[in-house]
């Protein structure tokens, strides 16, 4: 079931975005930074672009276009915002593209960069705030191609905002980036294979938890 969020239509320009150019590709992510310093920041994935109705299609559900991927506590967003801005703008500059900036409202982000940002957000959305710096360091230690691959795998298996939280790949992403060092590894040592083990471990733990719950329920029946 898809739940559409009530949102007023708003006109947003791609200027100032992070690498998003609708003339090249309409697929993008939106980072919604609401007014009010305590309100959470939302990241959604979009397959179409309508500059006159940006944000109106954001929803929680199975429809792929406009799906909310995560809602991040403002304190955690504040901790990663400048790091992400610097990382993305360094790469955009090398490509000869305009630098981006975060602003209140809807911020378009190119699909590749949006995947990377969402991966980091998934790692910290349910993590202890004290572990956010570790996640940032480990995220920076990943190559862009690794971030893209990990996002794709996680989105396919447990990318739903509600049903995917703290299970499977989402759980493994959090564990890997907040508790396992990536920074300092040899440049030719890919971290991706380690995630297969982490996902397997996470699923085994979930199966044990479900089994224990079922057993306890059976004893009390």
C-alpha positions as CSV (number, residue, x, y, z in Angstrom):
1,X,0.0,0.0,0.0
2,X,1.3,3.4,-0.9
3,X,0.8,6.3,1.5
4,X,1.3,9.7,-0.2
5,X,2.4,12.5,2.0
6,X,0.3,15.7,1.8
7,X,2.7,18.3,0.3
8,X,2.1,21.6,-1.4
9,X,3.3,21.9,-4.9
10,X,6.5,23.9,-5.0
11,X,8.7,25.1,-7.9
12,X,12.4,24.2,-7.4
13,X,15.3,24.9,-9.8
14,X,18.0,22.4,-10.4
15,X,20.5,25.3,-10.0
16,X,22.6,24.8,-6.9
17,X,21.9,21.0,-6.9
18,X,24.5,18.4,-6.5
19,X,25.2,17.3,-10.1
20,X,21.6,17.0,-11.1
21,X,20.8,18.1,-14.7
22,X,17.4,17.1,-15.9
23,X,18.6,17.5,-19.5
24,X,21.0,14.6,-18.9
25,X,18.8,12.4,-16.7
26,X,15.6,13.0,-14.9
27,X,16.4,10.3,-12.2
28,X,17.5,12.0,-9.0
29,X,17.2,12.1,-5.2
30,X,15.6,14.8,-3.2
31,X,16.9,15.9,0.2
32,X,14.2,17.8,2.0
33,X,15.5,20.1,4.7
34,X,12.5,21.6,6.5
35,X,12.3,24.9,8.3
36,X,12.8,24.4,12.0
37,X,16.0,23.2,13.5
38,X,14.5,20.1,15.1
39,X,12.6,18.6,12.2
40,X,14.1,15.6,10.5
41,X,15.6,15.6,7.0
42,X,14.0,13.3,4.4
43,X,15.8,11.6,1.5
44,X,13.6,10.3,-1.4
45,X,14.4,8.7,-4.7
46,X,12.7,9.9,-7.9
47,X,12.5,8.6,-11.5
48,X,10.9,11.7,-13.0
49,X,11.3,15.5,-12.7
50,X,8.6,18.2,-12.6
51,X,10.1,21.5,-11.5
52,X,6.7,22.9,-10.7
53,X,5.7,20.1,-8.3
54,X,8.9,19.0,-6.6
55,X,8.2,17.1,-3.4
56,X,4.5,16.5,-4.1
57,X,5.2,12.9,-5.1
58,X,7.2,11.8,-2.1
59,X,5.5,8.8,-0.5
60,X,6.0,5.8,1.7
61,X,5.1,2.6,-0.2
62,X,6.0,0.2,-3.0
63,X,5.7,2.6,-5.9
64,X,9.3,3.2,-7.1
65,X,9.0,6.9,-8.2
66,X,9.2,9.3,-5.2
67,X,9.8,6.6,-2.6
68,X,11.0,7.9,0.8
69,X,14.2,6.1,1.6
70,X,15.0,7.5,5.0
71,X,14.1,10.2,7.6
72,X,17.2,11.3,9.4
73,X,17.2,13.1,12.8
74,X,18.3,16.7,12.4
75,X,21.3,16.3,14.8
76,X,22.6,13.4,12.7
77,X,22.1,15.3,9.4
78,X,23.9,18.3,10.8
79,X,26.8,16.1,11.6
80,X,27.2,14.7,8.0
81,X,26.0,17.7,5.9
82,X,29.3,19.5,5.6
83,X,31.3,16.3,5.1
84,X,29.0,15.2,2.3
85,X,29.0,18.7,0.7
86,X,32.8,18.8,0.6
87,X,33.1,15.2,-0.7
88,X,30.5,15.8,-3.5
89,X,31.8,19.2,-4.5
90,X,35.4,18.0,-4.8
91,X,34.2,15.4,-7.3
92,X,31.9,17.7,-9.1
93,X,34.7,20.2,-9.5
94,X,36.9,17.6,-11.2
95,X,34.1,17.0,-13.6
96,X,33.8,20.7,-14.4
97,X,30.4,20.9,-12.8
98,X,28.9,23.6,-10.5
99,X,29.3,23.0,-6.8
100,X,26.2,22.3,-4.8
101,X,24.9,23.7,-1.5
102,X,22.4,22.6,1.1
103,X,19.4,25.0,1.5
104,X,16.1,24.9,3.3
105,X,13.5,23.2,1.1
106,X,14.0,20.5,-1.5
107,X,17.6,19.9,-2.7
108,X,18.0,17.8,-5.9
109,X,21.0,15.4,-6.0
110,X,22.1,13.4,-9.0
111,X,21.3,9.7,-8.9
112,X,24.9,8.4,-8.3
113,X,25.5,10.9,-5.5
114,X,22.1,10.4,-4.0
115,X,22.8,6.7,-3.7
116,X,26.0,7.4,-1.8
117,X,24.3,9.9,0.5
118,X,21.4,7.5,1.2
119,X,23.9,4.7,2.0
120,X,25.5,6.9,4.7
121,X,22.1,7.9,6.0
122,X,21.0,4.3,6.3
123,X,24.2,3.5,8.3
124,X,23.4,6.1,10.9
125,X,19.6,6.4,11.0
126,X,19.3,4.0,13.9
127,X,22.8,4.1,15.2
128,X,24.1,5.4,18.5
129,X,24.9,9.1,17.8
130,X,28.3,8.6,19.2
131,X,29.1,6.2,16.3
132,X,28.3,8.8,13.5
133,X,31.9,10.0,13.2
134,X,33.0,6.3,12.7
135,X,30.4,5.9,10.0
136,X,31.5,9.1,8.2
137,X,35.2,7.9,8.3
138,X,34.3,4.5,7.0
139,X,32.0,5.9,4.3
140,X,34.8,8.2,3.1
141,X,37.0,5.1,3.0
142,X,34.7,3.5,0.4
143,X,35.2,4.0,-3.3
144,X,32.2,5.5,-5.1
145,X,31.7,2.3,-7.0
146,X,31.4,0.4,-3.7
147,X,28.9,2.9,-2.4
148,X,26.8,2.5,-5.5
149,X,26.9,-1.3,-5.4
150,X,26.1,-1.4,-1.7
151,X,23.2,1.0,-2.2
152,X,21.7,-1.0,-5.0
153,X,21.9,-4.3,-3.1
154,X,20.4,-2.7,0.1
155,X,17.6,-0.9,-1.8
156,X,16.6,-4.1,-3.6
157,X,16.5,-6.2,-0.4
158,X,15.5,-3.8,2.4
159,X,15.2,-0.3,0.9
160,X,11.6,0.3,2.0
161,X,11.5,3.1,4.6
162,X,9.2,1.2,7.0
163,X,9.7,-2.5,6.4
164,X,13.4,-2.3,5.6
165,X,14.6,-0.6,8.8
166,X,17.0,-2.5,11.0
167,X,16.8,-5.8,9.0
168,X,18.9,-7.6,6.5
169,X,21.1,-5.4,4.4
170,X,20.1,-2.2,6.3
171,X,21.2,-3.8,9.5
172,X,24.5,-5.0,8.0
173,X,25.2,-1.5,6.5
174,X,24.8,0.0,10.0
175,X,27.0,-2.6,11.6
176,X,29.7,-2.5,8.9
177,X,30.0,1.3,8.8
178,X,29.7,2.1,12.5
179,X,31.7,-0.8,14.0
180,X,34.1,-2.1,11.4
181,X,37.1,0.0,10.2
182,X,37.3,0.7,6.5
183,X,39.7,3.7,6.5
184,X,43.3,2.8,6.2
185,X,42.8,-0.4,4.3
186,X,45.0,-1.0,1.1
187,X,43.6,0.9,-1.9
188,X,43.1,-2.3,-3.8
189,X,41.3,-4.1,-1.0
190,X,37.6,-4.1,-1.7
191,X,35.3,-4.0,1.3
192,X,32.3,-5.4,-0.5
193,X,32.9,-9.1,0.2
194,X,32.8,-8.4,3.9
195,X,29.2,-7.2,3.6
196,X,28.1,-10.7,2.4
197,X,29.3,-12.1,5.8
198,X,27.7,-9.3,7.7
199,X,24.4,-9.7,6.0
200,X,24.5,-13.5,6.6
201,X,25.3,-12.9,10.3
202,X,22.5,-10.3,10.6
203,X,19.9,-12.7,9.0
204,X,21.0,-15.5,11.3
205,X,20.5,-13.3,14.3
206,X,17.0,-12.3,13.0
207,X,16.1,-16.0,12.6
208,X,17.2,-16.8,16.1
209,X,15.2,-13.8,17.5
210,X,12.1,-14.9,15.6
211,X,12.6,-18.5,16.7
212,X,12.9,-17.4,20.3
213,X,9.8,-15.3,20.1
214,X,7.8,-18.1,18.6
215,X,9.0,-20.5,21.3
216,X,8.1,-18.1,24.1
217,X,4.7,-17.5,22.5
218,X,4.1,-21.3,22.3
219,X,5.0,-21.7,26.0
220,X,2.5,-19.0,27.1
221,X,-0.3,-20.3,24.8
